[in-house]
Amino acid sequence: MKLLVISASLNPGSKSRHLAQAAVATLAENAIPHDLLDLRDHPLPICDGGAAYGAPEVAIVSRAITDANGVIVASPIYNYDVNAALKNLVELTGKGAWEDKTVAFLNAAGGSSSYMSIMALAGSLMLDFRCVIVPRFVYTTPHDFGDDGISNETIRQRVADCALATAELTRQRLKH
């Protein structure tokens, strides 16, 4: 079993990247095989329904998702939805990469009002690619962070719980 943690923010000061790093730390502490895919390291073309699918970076990120049994996505929330970079990633990699994955979400938003905004992507992944969504997602706001990352210990524990739940659900699904 291998998990993939995706850091979907392109912002150098990203709060969701702190969430991804906390998930990676939990997986490492528990000797759970994983990789980190930071979208800042893989500039992707905008999905155009054609030539963009052939870009070399698309093949790299698609292979990383395909090779994982479960995925933990850390994303910012903008305008009551995940960021465009994450939506673009899903559009570019699609069914071949996402089919039948266990998927969890770690989100950083600007306020408390958009806590259900992940549901559009979760629904799409369930219906389009038959993903199983981990019901233990993490939603954060700016007050959960300090200058050095996550300052809220409850959030830190929830990220760890989410990462471990993703690993366990993925393990259980692989048995069947």
C-alpha positions as CSV (number, residue, x, y, z in Angstrom):
1,M,0.0,0.0,0.0
2,K,1.2,3.5,-0.8
3,L,-0.5,6.9,-0.1
4,L,0.1,10.1,-2.0
5,V,-0.2,13.4,-0.3
6,I,-1.0,16.2,-2.8
7,S,-0.2,19.8,-1.8
8,A,-2.4,21.7,-4.3
9,S,-1.6,25.3,-3.4
10,L,0.6,27.3,-5.7
11,N,1.0,30.0,-3.0
12,P,4.5,30.0,-1.4
13,G,3.0,31.0,2.0
14,S,0.3,28.3,1.8
15,K,-1.5,27.2,4.9
16,S,-2.8,24.1,3.2
17,R,0.8,23.1,2.5
18,H,1.3,23.0,6.3
19,L,-1.6,20.6,6.5
20,A,0.1,18.4,3.8
21,Q,3.4,18.5,5.7
22,A,1.6,17.5,8.9
23,A,0.0,14.5,7.1
24,V,3.4,13.5,5.7
25,A,4.9,13.6,9.2
26,T,2.2,11.4,10.6
27,L,2.6,8.9,7.8
28,A,6.4,8.8,8.3
29,E,6.1,8.5,12.1
30,N,3.9,5.4,11.5
31,A,6.0,3.9,8.7
32,I,3.2,4.2,6.2
33,P,4.6,4.2,2.6
34,H,3.8,7.6,1.0
35,D,5.0,10.2,-1.4
36,L,4.4,14.0,-1.5
37,L,3.3,15.7,-4.7
38,D,3.6,19.4,-4.5
39,L,1.9,21.1,-7.4
40,R,4.4,24.0,-7.2
41,D,7.1,21.5,-8.4
42,H,5.0,20.5,-11.4
43,P,3.8,23.4,-13.5
44,L,0.8,22.0,-15.3
45,P,-0.8,23.4,-18.5
46,I,-4.4,24.5,-18.3
47,C,-6.7,21.7,-19.3
48,D,-7.8,22.5,-22.9
49,G,-9.4,19.2,-23.7
50,G,-6.7,18.4,-26.2
51,A,-2.9,19.1,-26.4
52,A,-2.5,19.7,-22.6
53,Y,-3.0,16.0,-21.9
54,G,0.3,15.3,-23.7
55,A,2.4,17.6,-21.6
56,P,5.4,15.9,-19.8
57,E,4.4,17.2,-16.4
58,V,0.9,15.7,-16.8
59,A,2.4,12.3,-17.3
60,I,4.5,12.7,-14.2
61,V,1.6,13.7,-11.9
62,S,-0.7,11.2,-13.5
63,R,1.8,8.4,-12.7
64,A,2.1,9.5,-9.1
65,I,-1.6,9.4,-8.6
66,T,-2.0,6.1,-10.5
67,D,0.7,4.4,-8.4
68,A,-1.0,5.4,-5.1
69,N,-3.7,3.4,-3.5
70,G,-5.0,6.3,-1.5
71,V,-4.7,10.1,-1.8
72,I,-4.7,12.8,0.8
73,V,-5.4,16.2,-0.9
74,A,-4.4,19.4,0.9
75,S,-6.1,22.4,-0.8
76,P,-6.9,26.0,-0.2
77,I,-10.6,27.0,-0.5
78,Y,-11.3,29.9,-2.7
79,N,-14.8,31.3,-3.5
80,Y,-16.5,28.3,-1.8
81,D,-14.5,25.7,-3.8
82,V,-11.1,24.0,-4.0
83,N,-8.5,26.0,-5.9
84,A,-8.3,26.0,-9.7
85,A,-4.9,24.2,-9.6
86,L,-6.5,21.1,-8.0
87,K,-9.5,21.1,-10.3
88,N,-7.1,21.4,-13.2
89,L,-5.1,18.4,-11.9
90,V,-8.2,16.3,-11.7
91,E,-9.2,17.3,-15.2
92,L,-5.8,16.6,-16.7
93,T,-5.3,13.2,-15.0
94,G,-8.9,11.9,-14.9
95,K,-10.2,8.4,-14.8
96,G,-6.9,6.6,-15.5
97,A,-5.3,8.0,-12.4
98,W,-8.2,8.5,-9.9
99,E,-10.2,5.4,-10.5
100,D,-11.1,3.5,-7.3
101,K,-8.9,5.5,-4.9
102,T,-9.4,6.2,-1.3
103,V,-9.4,10.0,-1.0
104,A,-9.2,12.3,2.0
105,F,-9.2,16.1,2.2
106,L,-7.3,18.7,4.3
107,N,-8.6,22.2,3.6
108,A,-7.5,25.7,4.5
109,A,-10.1,28.5,4.0
110,G,-10.3,32.2,4.8
111,G,-13.3,31.8,7.0
112,S,-15.7,29.4,8.6
113,S,-18.6,29.7,6.1
114,S,-17.3,27.4,3.3
115,Y,-16.8,24.2,5.3
116,M,-19.0,22.2,2.9
117,S,-17.2,23.5,-0.2
118,I,-15.2,20.2,-0.6
119,M,-18.4,18.4,-1.4
120,A,-18.5,19.3,-5.1
121,L,-15.1,17.7,-5.7
122,A,-15.9,14.8,-3.4
123,G,-19.1,14.1,-5.3
124,S,-17.3,14.3,-8.6
125,L,-14.6,11.9,-7.5
126,M,-17.2,9.4,-6.2
127,L,-19.5,9.5,-9.2
128,D,-17.0,9.9,-12.0
129,F,-14.1,7.8,-10.7
130,R,-15.7,5.5,-8.0
131,C,-13.4,6.9,-5.3
132,V,-14.2,6.2,-1.7
133,I,-14.1,9.4,0.3
134,V,-12.8,9.4,3.8
135,P,-15.5,11.0,6.0
136,R,-12.9,12.5,8.4
137,F,-11.9,15.6,6.5
138,V,-10.1,18.6,8.0
139,Y,-11.3,22.2,7.5
140,T,-9.2,25.0,8.9
141,T,-9.3,28.8,9.1
142,P,-6.5,31.4,9.5
143,H,-6.8,31.3,13.3
144,D,-5.6,27.7,13.3
145,F,-2.1,28.8,12.1
146,G,0.8,30.8,13.4
147,D,3.9,32.1,11.8
148,D,5.5,28.6,11.9
149,G,2.6,26.5,10.7
150,I,-0.3,24.8,12.5
151,S,-0.8,26.4,15.9
152,N,-4.0,24.7,16.9
153,E,-3.2,21.3,18.6
154,T,-6.7,20.0,17.9
155,I,-6.2,20.6,14.2
156,R,-2.8,19.0,14.3
157,Q,-4.4,15.9,15.9
158,R,-7.3,15.9,13.4
159,V,-4.8,15.9,10.5
160,A,-3.0,13.0,12.1
161,D,-6.3,11.2,12.6
162,C,-7.3,11.8,9.0
163,A,-4.0,10.5,7.7
164,L,-4.2,7.4,9.8
165,A,-7.9,6.8,8.9
166,T,-7.0,7.1,5.2
167,A,-4.3,4.5,5.6
168,E,-6.6,2.1,7.5
169,L,-9.5,2.5,5.0
170,T,-7.1,2.0,2.1
171,R,-5.6,-1.1,3.8
172,Q,-9.1,-2.5,4.3
173,R,-10.1,-1.8,0.7
174,L,-7.0,-3.6,-0.6
175,K,-7.9,-6.7,1.4
176,H,-11.2,-7.1,-0.6
